Amino acid sequence: MQSTSSPSIFTTQFWLLGLSSFLFSSSFNMLIPELPGYLSEMGGAEYKGAIIGLFTLTAGLSRPFSGRLTDRIGRVPVMAFGSIVCFVCGFLYPIFTTVMPFLLLRLVHGFSTGFKPTGTSAYVADIVPADRRGEAMGVHGMCMGVGSAFGPAVGSMISEAFSLNALFYTSSLFAFLSIAILLNMKETLVKKERLSWNAFQITRRDIFEPAVFSPALVTFLCYFGYGAVATVTPDFSGYLGLQNRGFYFMFFTIFSILIRLFAGKISDRHGRIPVTIAGCIVLIIAMILTGYANSVPMFFAGAAFFGMSMGILSPVLSAWTVDLSRDDNRGRSIATMFISLEAGIGLGAFLSAELFANQRGNLPLVFFVMAGFALAALIYTVLIYQLKKRRARVI
């Protein structure tokens, strides 16, 4: 009797996409630890929340367009556009050296993550079977995660060893390499349309897909914490005597990568909701630990738990979203989830900057408030889980 085995989901296309995502993630993440100090030197310390907030604002606003274009003209063009924005912005940072032009550039830079991840998630969903979707999202997220760890740590090293301008040009180089890889990717959208003005005519359905309300809401609540981490941990690192402001990002991403290898696969076997509940609990612990941190080891412990929470939630929420979407509106569903993600990050960034107010004593309050948002996500997810169990008993 001949044994049959399922084909590997880790094809050449998959790994090329992973490499492109690694380079893209490194490109914009390597700037994050240095931008708060850069803005302060310009005289814009009070605008630190806008560094992440404006970036995520345009990312969120562009999601309906990227979702619609992903479903109409293809996954690859949408991914390429996102990388091109990163490439161009890296060259413009050394030119925009006053507060308002810098903030305008952050607004434009946000289009990159408004497009690239939407096309990428749809592409991954196209090339893997549904019963291994969580695993695939987890492994691909690992590629993004490696970029998120590599970028900030290396970015700070480049800035210290050379200059901020060298950092900006390196960011552009990474984005260019990401684009070069995408040019060799095979398009997966079968029924493609020509690019026309009709593709940009957004309706209410393009902005929000009701079918994915639950994962979108949980995403929104959980990613407030990410906005806070990106906004205030560079200053927090300085207060604790860490010269390299990228170390917190490096620690949380390493643990995120390690847990991603298992979280998506576990959710394929045991369901998205139970694993999401676990992720919310770990996120609450992470926020409390970081808030209480008065030493470097405790600060890094908070980073480790934060990494584990993101490593659980990111692939599982993505897979849950795709599970609830139809093949013909996959881009729109993913865009809805990412709109929620960007809204959570952006509001978390602005809120944390307001609560922090450049006062070290306010840092615990920032993270305790973020833990409250994660608690709200946990309560909602538990209620959804209990409701599903009751329905299953009735059936």
N, C-alpha and C positions, 0 to 999 in steps of 0.2 A: 504494500500500500504506500502510495507516494504522499509524503507530507507536504503540506502547503504552508507557507509563511507569508505574512503580510509584507508588502514592499516597504522599504525604509522611507520614512518621511523626510529624512535628512539628505535631500538631493543636492546636486550642484547649485541649482537655482536657490534653494533654501540657504546654503552657506554663503553664496554671493550676496544675497539679501542681508544676511547677518553681518557680513563685513561692511557693506554700505551703511548699515544702521550704526555699527560701532563707530565708524568715521564721522558720521553725522552727529551722533550723540557726543563724541569727544569734542567736535567743533564748537558747539555752543556752550557745553558745560565747562570747558576749560576757562571761560571768561568769568563765570559766576563768582568765585572767591575774591577776585581782584576788583570787580566793578564797584562794590560799596566804597572802598577806599579811594578809588579813582574819582568817583562822584563827589566824595567829601573834599578832595583836593581842589575840585572845581568850585567849591562853595555851595554844594547842593546836598549836604548831609541830611537835611530834613526830607529829602525826596527818595531815601533809600528804598522805601516800599514800592516806589514806581519802577525800580529796576526789574523786578519780577512781575509786578502788577501790570505794567504797560505791555510787556512781552506777552503775557498770557491773555491780555485783553484782545489784541489782534489775532492771537492764535485761536481764541474762542470765536471771535466774529467771523473768521475765515472758514471755520469748520463746515457750515452749511454749504459753502461753495466747493470746498474740497470733497465733501461727501457726494455732492451732486456730480461733480466732474469725475470722481472716481468711478461712479456707476455709469457714466456716459462716454467719456473719451478714453478711459483706461487708468490702470493703477500706476504704470511706469511714468507717464508724463506728470502726474500729480506728485509722485515722489521726487522726480527730478527738479520740479519747480521749488520745492521746499529746500533742497540742497543748494540750488542756485542763489536763493535769498541769503543763506548763510555765507556763501562764497563772496557775494558782493558786500555784505555788511562788514565783514572782517576788514576790508580795505577802507571802509568809510570811518571806522572808529578813530583812527589817528587824525582825521580831518575835522571831525565834530568834537571840538575840545572845550565847549562851553555847555552849561547845564541844559538849556532848552533844546538845542540841536541834538545833544546826546540822548535826551529822553525821547525825542522824535525818532531817532535811529532805533532805540529799543522797541518803539511801537512797530516800526517796519520789520525789525528782526523777528518779531513774533509770528509773522506769516510763515516762517520756516517750519515751526512745529505745528502750525495750523494745517499744513499740507503733507509733509513727509510721513508722519505716523499714521495718518488716515489711509493713504494709499498702501502703506506697508502692511497694516493689519488686514486689509482686504486681500492683499496678495497672499499673505500667509494662509488665510482662511481658504483661499482658492486652491492651494496646492497640497493641502493635507486633508485626510479623512476626518469626519466629524468626531469619531470616537477617540481621536488622538489630538484634538484641537487644543486642549488645555496644556498638554505636554509640549506641543509645538510653540504655543504662545510663550510658555515658560522658557524654552531654550532660546527662542528669538529674543525675548526680553533680557536674557542673560547677555546677549551681544550688546544690546543697548546699555545694560547695566555696567558691563566692562568699560564702555565708553564713558559712562557717568563717573566711574571711579578713576579711570586713567586721566580723563580730561582735567578735572580740578587740580589733582595733585601735580600733574606735569605742567599745567598752565601756570601755577604758582612758581614752580621751579624755573620756567622760562622767563617769567617776569622778574624774578630775583636775579637770575644769572645774566640776563640780557636787558630787556626793557619791555614796557607794556606794548609798544608798537610791534616788537617781535612776536609777542603773544597774539596780537590781533592778526598778523599775517600768517602765523601758524594755524590759527583757526580757519582762515580762508583756504589754506592748503588742504586741510583735512576735508573740508566741504567739497573742494574740487575733486579729490580722490573718490569721494562718495558718488559724485555725479558720473565720473568715468566708469565706475562699476555698473551703474544703472543702465548705461548705454548698451551693455551686453545682455541685459535681462529680457527674457521673452514675455510679452504681454499676455496676461491671463484672462482679460475681459473678452468674452466671445463676441458680443454684439456691440461693437464700438461705433460711435458717432463722430462726425467731424466737429471740430471746435467751432461754435457759433455763439451769437448773443443769446440764443435760447438756453444754452447751457448755464448761463449766469442768472437766469430769471428764477429767483428763489421764492418758494412758497412756504407757508407755515409748516407743511409736512417736512420740508427740507431742513428746517431749524430744529424740529423735535420729533422723534419717532416714539409714539406712545408705547409701543410694544416693549421697549427697553427701559421703561421708567425706573424699575427697581434697581438694576445695576447702575444706572445713571445717578440716582439719588445717593446711593452708598458711595459711589466714586466722588461725588461732590463733597460730601461730608468728610470723607477720609483725607482728601487732598488739601484741606485747610492746613493740616500739619506740614505738608511738603512746602507750601508757600512760606510758612513761618521758618522752617529750617533753612531754606534758600536765602531768606532775608536777614535773619539775625545771628545765625551761627558763625558767619565770618567775624562779627564783632565779639561774639561769645568766645571764639578761639583766641582772639587778642587779649581778652580779659584774663584768660587762663595761661597766658604766656606762650601760646603756640605761634611760631613765626609763619609756618605754612598753613594758611587758612583753608587749604583743601583737604586736610587730614580727616575732618569729620565726614566729608563727602566720600572720601576713600574708604573709611571704615564701614559706613552704612551701605555702600555699594558692594563691597566684598561680601558682606553677609546677605545682601539682596541676591547676589549671583548664586551663592551656595544654596539658598532656600528655593530659588526658582526652579532648580533642577528637579525638585520633588513636588512642589506645590501644585503645579499644573497637572502633573500626572496623577496625583492623589485626587484632585477634583474630577478627573475623567472617570475615576473608579467610584468615588463616594459622593459626588455631587458638588456643585459650585457653592451652594449656600452654607453647608457646614464648614467648608474651608474658609469662606468669607468671614464667618463668625470668628474663627481662630485668628484671622488676620486683624480684625478689629480689636480683639483683646490684646494682641501683641503691640498694636499701635498705641493703645492707651498706656501700656507699660512704658513704651518708648518715650512718650511725651512727658510722663511724670519723672522718669529717670533724668531726662535732659533738663527739665525744669529745676530739679533739685541739685544738679551737678555743681559741685564746688571744687572739683579736682579733675585733672586730665583723665585718669582711669574711669571715673564715673561718667564723664562727658563721652568717652568712647563707648562705654557700656550702653548709654542712650543711643548712640549712633548705631551700634550693633542691633539693638532691638528695633530701631527704626528701619534699618535695612531688611531685617527679617519680615517686618510687617509689609513693606513695599514689595518684597519678593513674593509674598503670598498673594497680596491683593491685586497687583498689576496683571499677571497672567490670568488669574481666576475671573476678575471682573471683565476682562477682555473676552474671555471664552464664554462667559455667561451672556454677554451682550450679543455675540455672534450666534449663540444657541437660540436666542429669541428672535433673530432677524431672518427674513427671507433672502434667498439668493439674489433677487433683483433689487433689493434695497439695502444690501450689506454695507455699502459705503455710507448711506444715510444713518444707519443704526450706529455704526462705529463713530461717525461724526457727532452724534448725539452724546455718546459716552464721553468723547473728548471735549465737547463743549462743557459738560459738567466738570470734567477734570480741570480744564483751564479756569473755569469760574471759581472752583474751590481753591486752586493755587493762587489765583489773582487776588481774591478776597482775603485769603489767608495771609498773603504778603502785605497788603494794605493794612489789615487789622493788626497784624503783629508789629508792623512799624509804628502804628499809632500807640499801641500798648507799651512798646519798648521805649519810645521817645528818647532814644540814646542814653537811657539810664540803666546801669547794670542791675540795680535793685528790682527793676521791673521784669527781668527775664523769666523768673519762675511763673509770674502771672501769665505771660505769653503762652507758655507751654501747657499750663493747666487749662487755659481756655481752649487750646487746640485738642486737649484730651477730652474736653466736653463735647466737641463736635464728633470725635471718634466714638464716644459713648452713645451719642444719638444714632450714629450709623449702626452700632451693635444692637441697640434696642429694636430698631426698625427691621434689621435682618433676622433677629430671633423671632419677631412677630410673623414675618413672612414664612419662616421655616415651620413654625407651629401651625400656621394656617394651611400650608401644604400637607403637613402630616394629617391634619383633621380631614382634609378633602380626600386624601388617599384612603383613610379608614372608611369614609362614607362610600367610596367607589368599591 
